[in-house]
Amino acid sequence: MTIVSSGPWLTPETHARLVRELAALRRSAAVERDGDDEIALHTHRQSRIRQIEDVLRVAVVGQDPPDDGVAEPGMVLTVEYDDGDTETFLLGMRDEAGHGDLEVYSPDSPIGRALHGAKPGERREYRVPSGGAVHVALVRAEPYGRHRGATR
C-alpha cells in the first residue's frame, strides 16, 4: 500500500493517545476559572488543542510504507556511524511514545532529513547544532509494523 498523504506518520498507539489527550484538553477547557494563571493556561491549552487537531486531520495512521528498504516515515531505520556505532530508530512523529527501547526521530530532524529517501548502503551527511558534520550509512529500513511484529 502506498501512502499518498504528506501528513505525519503515526502508530495506531500514538494516534489513540493523541485522541485521548485531545478529549481531556477539551473537557478541561470547558471548566473556566478566573485569574491570570488560568488565562495563560487556557491560551496554552487552546494552542495544544489546535496543534493536535492539525496533526490528526492529516495524519497517516499505522499504514506501513512499502517494504522496499527506502528510508521514509513509518520505517524503522538501522544506521551505522563513522565510528562503527549502530543505532536503530523509528522515523516518525516525535510525539511517538511507548515503543520501549526504540528511539523516535522526526523526519524533520537533521538525521531524518538526511536519510529520507536513502537506500541500504547509502552514506549521508547531516549537520549538528554545533555546526559539525556527521556521516551515517543506512544499513536497513523496514516498515514499523514488520519490525514490531518481529519484536513481539
N, C-alpha and C positions, 0 to 999 in steps of 0.2 A: 504494500500500500504506500503510495507516495503522498507526502504531506505537501499541501499547496499553500497553507497559511504561512504568513511571515510572523505570526504571533509567537509568544514564548512557549517553549515545550515544558509541560508539567507531567509529573507522575500522577496517577489517579489519587494517591495518598495526599499529595500536596494540593491537588485541586479540592479534595474534600476538606482539608484543613483550612484552606482559604475561604471556602463557602461557610464553614463554621465560624471562622473569625469575623467574616462579614456580617453574619447574623447576630453575633454577640455585639459588635460595634453598633449595629442599627438599634438593637434593644437598649443599649446604654445611652445612645443618642436621644432616645425618646424620653429619658428621665432628665429634664432640665433643672439646673440649680442656678443660684445666683453667685456672683463673686468673680473676681479677676482670674483666679486659678481655673475656675470652671470654663470661662471664656476661652482661655488658652487650650485647655483640654478638649473643648468642643471643636475648636479650629483644627487641632491635630487629628482628632477622631474623624472629622469630615474629610480631611486630606487623605487619610488612610482608606476610608470607605471608597473614595473616588479612585485611588490607586488600585485597590483590589478589583473594583468593578471594571476598570480598564483592562486589567490583566485577564480576568475571567471572560470578558467579551470576545477576546481574540485568541485565547489560549488553544494550543493543540494539546489534548489531554490523552496521555497514555498510548498514542499511536506511534508505534515504533517506526523509525525511518527505515529505508531499505537496508537490508543486511548486505551492503556492498563494500564494507570496510572503509568508507569515506567518513571523515570526522565532520559531524554536524550535531545540532541539538538533538538530544534524545539518545545519544550514543555514549557508551562507557569507553573511555579512551585510556590506553596504556601508552605511556611515553617514556623515553629514555633521555636523560640529560647528558651533557658532555662528560660529566664526572662519573658516568656509569650508573648513577641512581635511577631507579624507575619509579613511576607513580601511576596509579590508576584512579580515575575520577569520572564523574558523570558531567557531561556538558549539558547544562540545563539552567533553569531559573535559579538564581542564588537563594531564593526563599525555600528551596528544596530542603527538607529536613527528614530525619528518621531513616537514613539509609545506612545505619550502622557505621562502619569504618569508611564508607565510600564518601570521599570529599566531593563537593559540587562546585564547579566553576562556571560562571556565566559566559555565554557566547560573546558578550561584550567586554569581558576581561581581556587583558593583554594576551594571555596564553590562548584564550578562546578565539580571539580574532586571528591570531597567528595560525592556529591549527585548522580553522574552518576550511573544509574542502581538501585537507591533506589525505593522502593515501598511505598505507603502511610502507615504511622505509623512507618516506619523505622527511627532510630536515627543514625546520622552520626557525625563525628568529623572532624574538619579541623584546621590547624594552621594559625594564622595571622602573619604578618611580625614581630611583637614584640616577637613571639615565643609562645604566649598563645594559648590555645585550645578553640575552640568554638564548642558547641554542638548544633545540629539542627535536627529537625524532619521534614520529608516530610509529609505535610498534604494532598496535592493534586497535581497532574500533569495532565494537559490537553493539547492537541495539540493547537498550536498557532492559527490556522485557526478557531477552535471551540471557543476559548477564544475571538478572535477578533470579530467573529460573534455575540457573546453574549453581547459584549460591544458597539455595534453599535446602 
